[in-house]
Amino acid sequence: MKKSVLVTFLLLSGVVVFGQTWTLDKAHSKLGFSVTHLLVSTVDGSFKSVDAKITSSKADFTDAVFELTADVNTIDTDNEQRDGHLKNPDFFDAAKFPSLTFKSTSIKKVAEKKYKLVGDLTLHGVTKSVTLDLTLGGTGVHPYSKKTIAGFKATGTLKRSDFGIGAGTPSSAVSDEVELIANGEFAKD
């Protein structure tokens, strides 16, 4: 019994010791989205305040866990009036639901530098599983900080109706499908 407890403890300790944390370089990262307006044009937006980290013990990131939080009150579509409307209860209801979060639940390598990332997205008080296409842009050493860095791009599509966002707005005015585009540069701690 003592031996199995000791082995279990050592295995768990090894996971903690060998897991590496990667921190988001906010100056070189962006969480964006696109919707179709009136069935004819595309409107882009982003969240200006985002934080994220990766935890991984493998160099190829096949065991990585991605976590992200964004402040909904920092939504920016380059139009203050529209941004204010998006923050109100008709859409994000930022006063009641001030943040969106994502935490991956699995990652699968599908090709060289290509992954399927599955995780729980919580938005507008609703949590749903989403699948994102993830591309590793590369790894290297930052020339100034000398830290190991990695770049990722995640893309995917979700339906705003799945999260109760803009329930009174028809998809002919603003598309139900929302394209997500996240670019992140991370530094190994």
DARAPE-V676760 format. One line per field, one symbol per residue. ss: DSSP state (H for helix, E for strand, - for the rest). psi: psi as a letter, one per 40 degrees, with the letter a starting at -180 (. if undefined). Layout:
BEGIN
ss: ???
psi: ???
END
This chain:
BEGIN
ss: -HHHHHHHHHHHHHHHHH-EEEEE-HHH-EEEEEEEE---EEEEEEE--EEEEEEE--------EEEEEEEHHHEE---HHHHHHHH-----------EEEEEEEEEEEEE--EEEEEEEEEE--EEEEEEEEEEEEEEEE------EEEEEEEEEEEEHHHH----------E--EEEEEEEEEEEE-
psi: dddddddddddddddddehihhihgdefihhiiiihhfedihhiiihdhiiiihhieideeeeihhhihihdeehhefhdddddddeiedcdfdddgeiiihhieihhheihehihhhihhhhfehhihihihhhhdiiahhddeeihiihihhiihihdddefhfdehieedhidhhhhhhhhhihh.
END
